[in-house]
Amino acid sequence: MVIFVNNIEDARQAVEQGSTAVEAAFGNETVVNDPSEPFDHHNRFSNLPSASLQAYNSNKLVKSVVVNHIDLDCVMASALLLGIVSRSNPWIKKMIPLIEITDRHGLHSLSEDQKMKPEYQLVLFYWQKNFGTGSSAKFNEAMQILKTFEQGPNQETGEAIQKEGIRKDTAEKGIVKHEGNIVLVNSPVWGFDVWYKTAPIVVALDPIKNTISVAARDLATAEKYFGQGGFKNTFQGLGPGWGGRETVGGSPRGQKMTINDAIKAFDYLKNIVNGTIKQARKKTDCHKSERVFVYRTLKNRNTYKALGDFMSHQINKSENAILSGYKDVNRGTGYHTIIKSPGSKVKGKILLVNRKDLIILDQWEAKYKRIKVKLDCGHTAWTYQLKVHKIVEGFIKKFK
């Protein structure tokens, strides 16, 4: 049974009566049955993986769930806990890693290899749905769609790929205002992959659901403009009931939002973003050079062309270098990284960049953390190492 609620009091009452809360977050508060299995990754649980991954790894089956929205992560987690879909089904199993990535970072964060997988059709098909204002009936309808996914892709899900062009065109037409590093959108379709090409910070009104979403292209971007904790630092200023995670947040559950509300949120965040940029310009010495040891993608000069006019010409100066004690690996994530390995060596290049370029590289390599290493030539340099949550890494290894 599904209990759909719009306020925290009803959610708490449902939990007291035996229902299991799934992503029942309201503003800065989250309702859970057991903190060791919260089935949520908002607010104080934002460091955890997606609710669907938590539910997949749990052996729990329940009779009733209490929810407050109908995104793919919440619906999949509920369907697993209710036994609507099977944990052993191969197509459900294949979808979980994609849901983990897309729920936290969006469809745009999937690699081209991941988009070639058949299960991507299923995830994309669901993302193209818009169930409007939530209800128990619509939530059950969404779970029945997931039930059909146990049979794998079909003609209908295959058409999702063809509809991508229409979705992107509609999303682009939804852009209302663009000022510097933030964009305001009024769109009935999901389109963050499109909007991030305009600006790294997005405020989006959904006129069908009457909700507002705020999002950053990645964690590095969110923390660059809003400090450690990203959007979690802005929710109080946005107003009562706003909440979410470091990279994404939303308006109060069950409260209808208008374009005027979206404009207010846009102006509030724009002032913070502009203030951060001004402070950064004062503190940053853009002429000081930094060494960066690069391997794989960043060794390719075409990468710099892709970055366009953001990078200075100084980036083209490079020299060969070797990093001992590390090896270059692909951990099944679709991304290469270096890990410590005595006796191994990684061949690469040293780029000499200024600090402004270093900030651009940090944003480009958002899935990576920047670390200091000692090269064989004696120089100390920055390099990039993949950031992967240990739980997610274990899951990926399990199903490689």
Secondary structure by P-SEA (a helix, b strand, c coil): cbbbbccaaaaaaaaaabbbbcccccccbbbbccccccccccccccccccaaaaaaaccccccbbbbccccaaaaaaaaaaacccccccaaaaaaaaaaaaaaaccccccccccccccaaaaaaaaaacccccccaaaaaaaaaaaaaacccccccccccccaaaaaaaaaaaacccccccbbbbbcccccaaaaaaaccbbbbbcccccbbbbbcccaaaaaaccccccccccccccccccccccccccccccccccaaaaaaaaaaaaaaaaaaaaaaaacccccbbbbbbbccccccaaaaaaacccccccccbbbbbccccbbbbbcccccccccccccbbbbbbbbbccaaaaaaaaaaacccccccccccccbbbbbbbbbbcaaaaaaaaacc
